Amino acid sequence: MKIAAAQLTSVPADIPANVRRFAALAGQARDQGAELLVLPELALTGYELGALSDDPGLQVNADDPRLDALRSSGIATVVNCAVTTGGPGTRPAIGTFVYGPDGALLATYLKQHLHDQETAVFAPGERDGRFELGGLRFALATCYDSHFPDLPARAAADGCEVYLASTLYGTGDGIAQRATIYPRIAADTDLFVALANHVGPSGPWTGCGRAAIWAPGGALLAEADDRTPMVVTAEVGRTPEGQGRRP
């Protein structure tokens, strides 16, 4: 099957505007033959930790009607956002919802490894994220998760074939981190790896773009530029010649 990794510039703390942007990217992905679209970290609001801390209305659950346009996009979508985890006084999580092409919820994943500034706002997750689509088994990760090799290693050991990462890597050290960590995951685990990233401002950072997909072994299959909201696509799975798992 073909999948798509997106990069975009989120409108700060504006869920309806960002859902419209997601829907447009989903259309681009469908036009390129993709069956799944993965979006960046906190794409629903941008990386606006102050706003997310102050305004519980920016937290969503899987059934939030503000996501209806995304659920009806006709393509499986992997959307990362601030997820409500309980009643008043509980901290939200940085969560990923996976919706099937029919809009049904396939998986929920909560980011397990929070970066320093995130710990004051969010609660960490405790379970790995998995789902199946098109005969393939997928693993979910959110940005800093991928800095801990045990997480992708568990995905490989659990029979996953594709590793999907929603990220925010900036134009400073993030450029080198993005360029090093994800090809290495593909090489070390023998998984396809897809990375969705911000491009342009997102909270205090400027996303470096370059959404990409790597083959098992670490070969680059597709990569975006460092300035344009867009999607990149590639075939994943065992069937495309030269792109399946190594013997």
Residue pairs with C-beta under 8 A, 6 or more apart in sequence:
1 35
1 36
1 133
1 134
1 135
1 136
1 235
1 236
1 237
2 32
2 33
2 34
2 35
2 233
2 234
2 235
2 236
3 34
3 35
3 36
3 37
3 38
3 162
3 164
3 194
3 213
3 233
3 234
3 236
4 25
4 28
4 29
4 32
4 34
4 36
4 37
4 38
4 231
4 232
4 233
5 37
5 38
5 194
5 195
5 196
5 211
5 212
5 213
5 222
5 224
5 231
5 232
5 233
6 22
6 25
6 29
6 37
6 38
6 39
6 40
6 43
6 196
6 211
6 229
6 230
6 231
7 40
7 196
7 197
7 198
7 199
7 207
7 209
7 210
7 211
7 224
7 228
7 229
7 230
7 231
8 21
8 22
8 25
8 39
8 40
8 43
8 198
8 199
8 229
9 198
9 199
9 200
9 201
9 202
9 207
9 229
10 18
10 21
10 40
10 42
10 43
10 44
10 45
10 46
10 47
10 198
10 202
11 17
11 18
11 21
11 46
12 45
12 46
12 48
12 51
12 203
13 45
13 46
13 48
13 51
13 52
13 55
13 58
14 45
15 44
15 45
15 58
15 60
15 66
16 66
18 43
18 44
18 45
18 46
19 44
19 66
19 67
19 69
19 70
20 69
21 229
22 39
22 43
22 69
22 70
22 73
22 77
22 79
23 69
23 70
23 73
25 37
25 39
25 229
25 230
25 231
26 37
26 70
26 73
26 74
26 75
26 77
27 73
28 230
28 231
29 36
29 37
29 75
29 231
29 233
30 73
30 74
30 75
32 231
32 233
33 233
34 75
34 231
34 233
35 75
35 76
35 101
35 133
35 134
36 75
36 76
36 77
36 78
36 133
36 134
37 73
37 75
37 76
37 77
37 78
37 231
38 77
38 78
38 164
38 165
38 166
38 194
38 196
39 77
39 78
39 79
39 80
39 166
39 196
40 80
40 166
40 167
40 168
40 196
40 197
40 198
40 207
40 211
41 47
41 80
41 94
41 142
41 143
41 166
41 167
41 168
41 198
42 48
42 52
42 80
42 81
42 82
42 94
42 168
42 202
43 79
43 80
43 81
43 166
43 196
43 198
44 60
44 79
44 80
44 81
44 82
45 51
45 52
45 58
45 81
45 82
46 198
46 201
46 202
46 203
47 168
47 198
47 202
47 203
47 204
47 205
48 58
48 202
48 203
49 117
49 118
49 121
49 203
51 58
52 58
52 59
52 82
52 92
52 121
53 120
53 121
56 84
56 92
58 82
59 81
59 82
59 83
59 84
59 92
60 66
60 67
60 81
60 82
60 83
60 84
61 83
61 84
62 97
62 105
62 108
67 79
67 97
67 99
70 77
70 79
70 99
71 77
71 99
71 103
72 103
74 101
75 101
76 98
76 99
76 100
76 101
76 106
76 133
77 98
77 99
78 96
78 97
78 98
78 140
78 164
78 166
78 196
79 96
79 97
79 99
80 94
80 95
80 96
80 142
80 166
81 94
81 95
81 96
81 97
82 92
82 93
82 94
82 95
82 122
83 92
83 93
83 94
83 95
83 97
83 108
83 110
84 90
84 92
85 91
85 92
85 93
85 110
85 123
90 123
91 121
91 122
91 123
92 121
92 122
92 123
93 110
93 111
93 122
93 123
93 124
93 125
94 110
94 111
94 114
94 118
94 122
94 142
95 108
95 109
95 110
95 111
95 125
96 107
96 108
96 109
96 110
96 111
96 129
96 140
96 142
96 166
97 105
97 107
97 108
98 105
98 106
98 107
98 108
98 109
98 129
98 131
98 138
98 140
99 105
99 106
100 106
100 133
106 131
106 132
106 133
107 129
107 130
107 131
107 140
108 129
109 125
109 127
109 128
109 129
109 140
109 142
110 123
110 124
110 125
110 126
110 127
111 118
111 122
111 124
111 125
111 142
111 143
111 144
111 145
112 124
112 125
112 126
112 127
112 128
112 145
112 151
113 124
113 144
113 145
113 147
113 148
113 151
114 122
114 124
114 144
115 143
115 144
128 139
128 140
128 151
128 154
128 155
128 158
129 139
129 140
129 141
130 137
130 138
130 139
130 140
130 155
130 158
130 160
131 137
131 138
131 140
132 138
134 237
135 237
136 161
136 162
136 236
136 237
137 158
137 159
137 160
137 161
137 162
138 160
138 161
138 162
138 163
138 164
139 152
139 155
139 158
139 160
139 162
139 163
139 164
139 191
140 164
140 166
141 151
141 152
141 163
141 164
141 165
141 166
142 165
142 166
142 167
143 165
143 166
143 167
143 168
143 169
145 151
145 165
146 152
146 165
146 167
146 181
146 182
146 185
147 177
147 181
149 185
149 188
152 163
152 185
152 188
152 189
152 191
153 188
153 189
155 163
155 189
155 191
156 189
156 190
156 191
160 191
161 191
161 192
161 236
161 237
161 238
161 245
162 191
162 192
162 193
162 194
162 236
162 237
163 185
163 186
163 189
163 191
163 192
163 193
163 194
164 194
164 196
165 182
165 193
165 194
165 195
165 196
166 196
167 178
167 195
167 196
167 197
167 198
168 174
168 197
168 198
168 202
168 205
168 207
169 175
169 177
169 178
169 197
169 198
169 207
169 208
170 205
170 206
170 207
170 208
171 205
171 206
171 207
171 208
174 205
174 208
175 208
175 210
178 195
178 197
178 208
178 210
179 210
182 193
182 195
182 212
182 214
183 193
183 214
183 218
183 220
184 218
185 191
185 193
185 214
186 192
186 193
186 214
186 215
186 216
186 217
186 218
186 219
187 217
187 218
189 216
190 216
190 217
190 245
190 246
191 216
192 213
192 214
192 215
192 216
192 234
192 236
192 237
192 243
193 213
193 214
194 212
194 213
194 214
194 234
194 236
195 211
195 212
195 213
196 211
197 207
197 208
197 209
197 210
197 211
198 205
198 207
198 209
199 207
199 208
199 209
199 211
199 224
199 226
199 227
199 228
199 229
200 206
200 207
200 209
200 227
200 229
201 207
208 226
209 224
209 225
209 226
209 227
209 228
210 223
210 224
210 225
210 226
211 223
211 224
211 230
211 231
211 232
212 220
212 221
212 222
212 223
212 224
212 232
213 220
213 221
213 222
213 223
213 232
213 233
213 234
213 236
214 220
214 221
215 221
215 234
215 243
216 243
216 244
216 245
216 246
217 246
221 234
221 235
221 243
222 232
222 233
222 234
223 232
224 230
224 231
224 232
234 243
235 243
236 243
237 243
237 244
238 244
238 245
